[in-house]
Amino acid sequence: MEENQQAPQTEQDVHDRIRQQIAENPVLLYMKGSPKLPSCGFSAQASQALMGCGKPFAYVDVLQNPDIRAELPKIAEWPTFPQLWIGGELVGGCDIILEMFQQGELQPLVEEASPEQPEQ
């Protein structure tokens, strides 16, 4: 008899998935909800600042991914969400994102990390 159920993900599987997401997405926001429908004020502010940079960015809704929500703080050594990762490095949470945006420091980081969109 064959089992069609997937094996439960180990902590290592989740860590590998997180590292892969960070590696594959030059600008990645782990947040609660989505940029269009954020589920917390901090995630809303962080995604607004990122959208203000005018470049595409990836996001992961940690409310839809409880395994990532549980494990990412261990990898990042950062306990809260949102978390912004640029070029594989943790930038920080909402306060840091907003401060960098207001100081004009976030935009060049995002522009540098974002691959140019191919011309249509």
PyMOL commands that set and color helices and strands:
alter all, ss='L'
color gray80, all
select helices_A, chain A and resi 11-24+41-52+66-76+94-103+106-113
alter helices_A, ss='H'
color red, helices_A
select strands_A, chain A and resi 27-31+58-61+83-86+89-92
alter strands_A, ss='S'
color yellow, strands_A
deselect
rebuild
show_as cartoon
